[in-house]
Amino acid sequence: SQQGEEDPQALSIQEGENATMNCSYKTSINNLQWYRQNSGRGLVHLILIRSNEREKHSGRLRVTLDTSKKSSSLLITASRAADTASYFCATAGGGSNYKLTFGKGTLLTVNP
Amino acid sequence: DAGVTQSPTHLIKTRGQHVTLRCSPISGHKSVSWYQQVLGQGPQFIFQYYEKEERGRGNFPDRFSARQFPNYSSELNVNALLLGDSALYLCASSPFRGGVNTEAFFGQGTRLTVV
């Protein structure tokens, strides 16, 4: 079963704009991770935020985590056409330290 | 260093057949996990192996099995294929037993089509 739910399911923006994707989950977690997937191929890890962290940055990426609301957001600033991909949040923990539980993903399209 | 490699990249099988998918983790990684991704959905956890032992299993029927070899490579086997088994099968490796306390490194996947 899916743990996380990303919102929106699809997002279309122009190059240079910012893109924000949200993720909600149901159980307690050890950490939350964001992955990117191009054209149905392998997943690429973007960023990991631990349950005791509230915000994390990596280049043009900013992730926030609100454990009281069981939600996270991923912000991509100054988007590029190459950022076009599906983005998934994945949670780890909640009694299962051996697996990631993924949401259904957000399809981001960045128009040149 | 090479990343996680999976073979084959594409596969077409007939209902009722058996399939074996293979994964080589990053050198030095002892944990291998398998995920199934149906079109339009996020990946679903199938198995995790660490040091050649099964450490976790997802909600999949007994038709799915896996094993890890002494060199830490892994095979995923699916018997009596159903149309619903058509999916992208992803392998992920990690250096740690916990597997998910740091980033997971995914292969490019095997696209299985059952006809």
Contacts between the chains, C-beta under 8 A, distances in Angstrom:
chain1	res1	chain2	res2	distance
A	1	B	59	7.4
A	2	B	41	7.5
A	2	B	42	6.1
A	4	B	42	7.7
A	30	B	100	7.6
A	30	B	101	6.4
A	31	B	100	7.6
A	31	B	101	6.7
A	33	B	103	6.7
A	33	B	104	7.8
A	35	B	106	7.7
A	40	B	37	7.9
A	40	B	39	7.6
A	40	B	88	6.1
A	40	B	109	7.9
A	40	B	111	7.8
A	41	B	88	8.0
A	41	B	108	5.1
A	41	B	109	6.1
A	42	B	4	7.8
A	42	B	90	6.7
A	42	B	106	4.5
A	42	B	107	5.6
A	42	B	108	4.2
A	42	B	109	5.6
A	43	B	43	7.2
A	43	B	90	6.7
A	43	B	92	7.7
A	43	B	104	7.9
A	43	B	106	4.2
A	44	B	106	7.3
A	45	B	103	3.9
A	45	B	104	6.6
A	45	B	105	7.2
A	45	B	106	7.9
A	48	B	102	7.0
A	48	B	103	5.8
A	88	B	42	5.3
A	88	B	43	7.6
A	90	B	42	7.7
A	92	B	100	3.7
A	92	B	101	6.7
A	93	B	100	7.6
A	96	B	56	6.8
A	97	B	98	4.7
A	97	B	99	7.3
A	97	B	100	6.2
A	97	B	101	6.9
A	98	B	33	7.5
A	98	B	48	4.4
A	98	B	50	7.9
A	98	B	55	5.0
A	98	B	56	3.6
A	98	B	98	6.9
A	98	B	99	5.3
A	98	B	100	6.6
A	99	B	33	6.8
A	99	B	45	4.0
A	99	B	48	6.2
A	99	B	56	5.5
A	99	B	58	6.8
A	99	B	99	7.5
A	99	B	100	6.4
A	100	B	33	7.9
A	100	B	35	7.9
A	100	B	43	7.6
A	100	B	45	6.7
A	100	B	92	8.0
A	100	B	100	5.3
A	100	B	104	6.5
A	101	B	45	7.0
A	102	B	35	7.9
A	102	B	42	3.3
A	102	B	43	4.9
A	102	B	44	7.4
A	103	B	42	5.3
A	104	B	40	7.5
A	104	B	41	5.8
A	104	B	42	5.1
A	105	B	41	7.9
A	105	B	42	5.5
